[in-house]
């Protein structure tokens, strides 16, 4: 049986592991950076910028879904309104996750109402017709899905924590798109 500590080709632990003394020394330097260490592999300023765009996107989605919840009328409005309210809550949770990550990375989450729609990937909608509301919500979900997919690919292994958070959010956005499509098909 092979000794697990043996140096097989491509499996030399010394090739990628920093000695413990160096790790400890590095951890003590720049402690004010919290979790951002020398091992952080992404462009920190750009990540914070992109996350603030994602935060704006989620906040606009909350506002759009809330408006649709309160203004939905018609024969099938009750089921759609319940879905709108549920999605508004989940989008608010996403905004909280993103804002927390921005703070963790040493940035400032931008909740400024003045620039919110300009930073958002999605648009606000004030439609009064139920079908139009659902279509606009579906378009917004598709925009968010495409945006988060690009960000996840861009992050790669440079920031695995942010990537995993966005992957989790992406899965929910895909469910939202499916829900909106189901609502649309149910109205036909």
C-alpha positions in Angstrom: 0.0 0.0 0.0 1.3 3.5 -0.9 2.1 5.9 1.8 -0.2 9.0 1.4 2.7 11.3 2.2 4.8 10.0 -0.6 5.6 12.4 -3.4 3.9 11.1 -6.5 4.2 13.1 -9.7 1.9 16.1 -9.6 1.0 15.4 -6.0 3.8 17.2 -4.2 2.1 19.2 -1.5 5.1 21.5 -1.3 4.2 22.7 -4.8 1.1 24.6 -3.6 1.1 24.8 0.2 2.7 27.7 2.0 4.5 26.8 5.2 2.6 27.4 8.4 4.9 30.1 9.7 4.5 32.2 6.5 0.7 31.7 6.6 0.7 33.0 10.2 2.9 35.9 9.4 0.7 36.9 6.5 -2.4 36.6 8.5 -1.1 39.1 11.0 -0.3 41.7 8.4 -3.2 43.8 7.1 -5.6 42.4 9.6 -7.9 45.3 8.9 -8.7 43.7 5.6 -10.7 40.9 7.4 -11.2 38.0 5.0 -9.3 39.5 2.1 -5.9 38.0 2.2 -3.0 37.7 -0.2 -4.6 34.6 -1.6 -7.6 36.6 -2.8 -7.4 36.2 -6.6 -10.0 38.7 -8.0 -9.9 42.4 -8.8 -11.3 43.5 -5.4 -12.4 47.0 -6.5 -14.1 45.6 -9.6 -15.9 42.9 -7.6 -17.3 45.5 -5.2 -18.4 47.6 -8.2 -20.1 44.6 -9.8 -21.7 43.6 -6.5 -23.1 47.1 -6.1 -24.7 46.7 -9.5 -26.1 43.4 -8.5 -27.4 45.0 -5.2 -29.2 47.7 -7.3 -30.7 45.0 -9.5 -32.1 43.1 -6.6 -33.5 46.2 -5.0 -35.2 47.3 -8.2 -36.6 43.7 -8.5 -38.0 44.1 -4.9 -39.7 47.3 -5.8 -41.1 46.0 -9.1 -42.5 42.8 -7.5 -44.0 44.8 -4.6 -45.7 47.2 -7.0 -47.1 44.3 -9.0 -48.3 42.6 -5.8 -50.2 45.7 -4.7 -51.7 46.6 -8.1 -52.4 43.2 -9.7 -56.1 42.9 -10.6 -58.2 40.5 -12.6 -59.5 37.0 -12.7 -56.1 35.3 -12.1 -54.6 38.2 -10.0 -54.7 36.4 -6.6 -52.3 33.6 -7.6 -50.0 36.0 -9.5 -50.0 38.5 -6.6 -49.0 35.7 -4.1 -46.1 34.8 -6.4 -45.1 38.5 -6.7 -45.0 38.9 -3.0 -43.0 35.7 -2.5 -40.5 36.8 -5.1 -40.2 40.3 -3.6 -39.2 38.6 -0.3 -36.6 36.4 -1.9 -35.1 39.3 -3.9 -34.8 41.3 -0.6 -32.9 38.3 0.9 -30.6 38.4 -2.2 -30.0 42.1 -1.7 -29.1 41.5 2.0 -26.7 38.7 1.0 -25.0 40.9 -1.6 -24.8 43.9 0.8 -23.2 41.7 3.5 -20.6 40.4 1.1 -19.7 43.9 -0.1 -19.2 44.9 3.5 -17.2 41.7 4.2 -14.9 42.6 1.3 -14.3 46.1 2.8 -16.7 48.0 0.5 -19.7 50.1 1.0 -23.1 48.8 -0.2 -24.7 51.5 -2.3 -28.4 51.9 -1.4 -28.7 55.4 -2.8 -32.1 55.9 -4.3 -30.8 58.6 -6.7 -28.6 56.1 -8.6 -30.5 52.9 -8.1 -32.2 52.5 -11.5 -29.0 53.6 -13.3 -26.9 50.9 -11.6 -29.5 48.2 -12.0 -29.3 45.6 -14.7 -33.1 45.3 -14.7 -35.8 47.9 -15.2 -38.6 49.1 -12.9 -42.1 48.5 -14.3 -45.4 50.2 -13.5 -47.7 48.2 -15.8 -51.3 47.9 -14.9 -52.2 44.9 -17.0 -51.4 41.5 -15.3 -50.0 39.8 -18.4 -47.6 42.8 -19.0 -46.5 42.6 -15.3 -45.7 38.9 -15.6 -43.8 39.5 -18.9 -41.8 42.3 -17.4 -40.9 40.2 -14.4 -39.9 37.3 -16.7 -37.7 39.6 -18.7 -36.1 40.9 -15.5 -35.4 37.4 -14.3 -33.8 36.5 -17.6 -31.6 39.6 -17.4 -30.6 38.7 -13.9 -29.8 35.1 -14.9 -27.6 36.2 -17.8 -25.9 38.8 -15.7 -25.2 36.4 -12.8 -24.0 33.7 -15.2 -21.4 36.2 -16.7 -20.3 37.3 -13.2 -19.9 33.8 -12.0 -17.8 32.9 -15.1 -15.7 36.1 -14.7 -15.0 35.4 -11.0 -13.9 31.8 -11.7 -11.6 30.8 -8.8 -10.6 34.3 -7.9 -13.3 34.8 -5.3 -15.0 31.4 -4.6 -17.1 32.8 -1.7 -18.7 35.5 -3.9 -19.1 33.0 -6.7 -20.9 30.4 -4.5 -23.2 33.2 -3.2 -24.1 34.2 -6.7 -24.6 30.6 -7.8 -27.1 30.2 -5.0 -28.9 33.4 -6.0 -28.8 32.3 -9.7 -30.6 29.1 -8.8 -33.5 31.1 -7.2 -33.6 33.5 -10.2 -34.0 30.5 -12.5 -36.9 29.3 -10.3 -38.5 32.8 -10.5 -38.3 32.7 -14.3 -39.9 29.3 -14.4 -42.7 30.6 -12.1 -43.3 33.6 -14.3 -43.4 31.4 -17.4 -45.9 29.1 -15.7 -48.1 32.1 -14.8 -48.0 33.3 -18.4 -48.9 29.9 -19.7 -51.7 29.6 -17.2 -53.3 32.8 -18.5 -53.4 31.5 -22.1 
